[in-house]
Amino acid sequence: MKTVLQPEGWKRPKGYANGIMAEGRMVFTAGLIGWNANEEFESDDLVDQIRQTLKNTITILAEAGAGPEHIVRMTWYITDRDDYLARLKDVGTVWKEIVGTKFPCMACVQVVSLMEKRAKIEIETTAIVPH
C-alpha cells in the first residue's frame, strides 16, 4: 500500500511527490546510468540517457516483482542542470512513456561529473512492494 502525502493548503508539486507512506518489501537499485545491458552508451544525449536509465531501473525492479507503480523515491544526479531544465518537456514525455503517471518523492542534484565519463545522469531508486 502506498499513500501520497499532500498537506492541506500546499501547492501540488509537478513531476514528484513531497512525501509517500508505504508498507511492504523494500527494493533498492544502485545508481543506474544510461548505458545498455552490455554497459555501452548508445547516445550522449541527456534525454536518451534518461530513457535508458529509466528502462534499466524498471528492468531491475522487475527482478524483485516490482513495477513502476511501486517506486516511492528516486534521486537523480545530472551533470548539466541547464540542459535538464531546457528539456523538461522531453523528460516528462519519456517519464510517462516508461514509468507512467505516478510520481514518487524525488531529488535532483547537479554534480560535476559521474564515475562513467559519458554518463549524463545517474538514478538511485527505492520501491516498496506491498505484502
C-alpha positions as CSV (number, residue, x, y, z in Angstrom):
1,M,0.0,0.0,0.0
2,K,1.3,3.5,-0.9
3,T,-0.2,6.8,0.1
4,V,1.0,10.2,-1.3
5,L,1.4,12.7,1.5
6,Q,0.0,16.1,0.3
7,P,-0.5,18.5,3.2
8,E,-3.7,20.6,3.0
9,G,-3.1,24.0,1.5
10,W,0.2,23.1,-0.1
11,K,0.6,23.6,-3.8
12,R,0.8,20.2,-5.6
13,P,4.3,19.7,-7.0
14,K,4.8,19.0,-10.7
15,G,6.5,15.7,-11.5
16,Y,7.2,14.4,-8.0
17,A,5.5,13.9,-4.6
18,N,6.5,15.7,-1.4
19,G,6.1,12.6,0.6
20,I,4.9,9.0,0.4
21,M,3.9,6.5,3.1
22,A,4.3,2.8,2.2
23,E,4.3,-0.7,3.7
24,G,5.9,-3.8,2.2
25,R,9.1,-5.4,0.8
26,M,11.7,-2.8,0.1
27,V,13.6,-2.9,-3.2
28,F,16.7,-0.7,-3.9
29,T,18.6,0.0,-7.0
30,A,22.2,1.1,-7.3
31,G,23.0,4.3,-9.1
32,L,22.0,3.3,-12.6
33,I,23.2,5.1,-15.7
34,G,22.1,5.4,-19.3
35,W,24.0,2.5,-20.9
36,N,22.6,-0.7,-22.2
37,A,22.9,-4.3,-20.7
38,N,26.3,-4.6,-22.3
39,E,27.5,-1.4,-20.5
40,E,27.7,0.5,-23.8
41,F,26.3,4.0,-24.3
42,E,24.1,4.3,-27.4
43,S,23.8,8.1,-27.1
44,D,25.4,11.1,-25.5
45,D,22.1,12.9,-25.4
46,L,20.7,13.6,-21.9
47,V,17.1,12.6,-22.8
48,D,18.2,9.4,-24.5
49,Q,20.3,8.5,-21.4
50,I,17.3,9.3,-19.1
51,R,15.2,6.9,-21.2
52,Q,17.7,4.2,-21.0
53,T,18.3,4.7,-17.3
54,L,14.6,4.5,-16.6
55,K,14.4,1.3,-18.7
56,N,17.3,-0.1,-16.7
57,T,15.5,0.8,-13.4
58,I,12.3,-0.9,-14.5
59,T,14.2,-4.0,-15.5
60,I,16.0,-4.2,-12.2
61,L,12.7,-3.7,-10.2
62,A,11.0,-6.5,-12.3
63,E,13.6,-8.9,-10.9
64,A,12.0,-8.3,-7.5
65,G,8.5,-8.5,-8.8
66,A,8.2,-4.7,-8.6
67,G,7.0,-2.3,-11.2
68,P,6.9,1.5,-11.8
69,E,3.8,1.8,-9.5
70,H,5.9,0.6,-6.6
71,I,8.6,3.4,-6.8
72,V,8.5,5.6,-3.8
73,R,11.7,7.5,-4.0
74,M,14.3,8.5,-6.6
75,T,17.5,10.6,-6.5
76,W,18.7,11.9,-9.9
77,Y,22.3,13.1,-10.3
78,I,22.7,15.1,-13.5
79,T,25.8,16.8,-15.0
80,D,24.1,19.7,-16.8
81,R,21.3,21.5,-14.9
82,D,20.6,23.9,-17.8
83,D,20.2,21.1,-20.3
84,Y,17.9,19.3,-18.0
85,L,15.7,22.4,-17.3
86,A,15.6,23.3,-21.0
87,R,14.3,19.8,-21.9
88,L,11.8,19.2,-19.1
89,K,9.0,18.6,-21.6
90,D,11.0,15.8,-23.3
91,V,11.9,14.4,-19.9
92,G,8.2,14.4,-18.9
93,T,7.3,12.6,-22.2
94,V,10.0,9.9,-21.5
95,W,8.8,9.6,-17.9
96,K,5.2,8.9,-19.0
97,E,6.3,6.5,-21.7
98,I,8.3,4.3,-19.3
99,V,7.1,5.0,-15.7
100,G,3.6,6.3,-16.3
101,T,1.6,8.9,-14.4
102,K,2.7,8.1,-10.9
103,F,5.3,10.3,-9.3
104,P,7.5,9.3,-6.3
105,C,9.4,11.5,-3.9
106,M,12.3,12.8,-5.9
107,A,15.5,14.8,-5.6
108,C,17.6,16.1,-8.5
109,V,21.1,17.2,-7.9
110,Q,23.7,18.7,-10.4
111,V,27.1,17.1,-10.0
112,V,30.4,18.0,-11.6
113,S,30.8,14.5,-13.2
114,L,29.8,10.9,-12.7
115,M,32.1,7.9,-12.5
116,E,31.4,6.9,-16.1
117,K,32.8,9.7,-18.2
118,R,30.0,9.6,-20.8
119,A,27.2,9.4,-18.3
120,K,24.9,12.5,-18.1
121,I,22.5,11.0,-15.5
122,E,22.6,8.5,-12.6
123,I,19.4,7.5,-10.8
124,E,19.0,5.6,-7.4
125,T,15.6,4.2,-6.8
126,T,13.6,2.8,-3.8
127,A,10.5,0.8,-4.3
128,I,8.0,-0.8,-1.9
129,V,6.1,-3.9,-3.0
130,P,3.0,-4.5,-0.8
131,H,2.9,-7.7,1.2
